[in-house]
Amino acid sequence: MVDVNYDSGETIGWPAFADSLATVHRRLPPEQRQRAVILTGNYGEAGAVARYGPERGLPRAYSGHNSMAGFGRPPEDADVVIAVGWERPDRLREWFVEVTEAGRVDQRVDVDNEENGGPIFVCRGLRRPWSQIWDTEVRRAG
């Protein structure tokens, strides 16, 4: 077994992480794909999407975790969200009318990190505008 520091271990499998999200994204109807964004539970997941997402056609990732929240909230018309890093969908159901598990993260390596095997949700029907929930709810949950 190779000893890897925690932060380095969290980056193992990032390309495959982005592949898992791309699979869910491609399954969306075209009109939903155009207005979809990704909402991650932590800044590392958002970083993986920023690094490997563009070449896979993924939309921008947003996260309320730590300083990532300061990079801005999703646009108001982003009412379709691919959410990853949310083990329990309870919080997502507060923000969206429909929350459906659409896949699982498969990093194609046997690594014990926060992402591998975790659920990927598709959320539709934003209950309130992002401007009303971002600072007071998403940032606190992230």
Secondary structure, 3 states (H helix, E strand, C coil): CCCCCHHHHHHCCHHHHHHHHHHHHHHCCHHHHHHEEEEECCHHHHHHHHHHCHHHCCCCEEECCHHHHHHCCCCCCCCEEEEECCCCCHHHHHHEEEEEEEEECCCCCCCCCCCCCCEEEEEEEECCCHHHHHHHHHHHHC
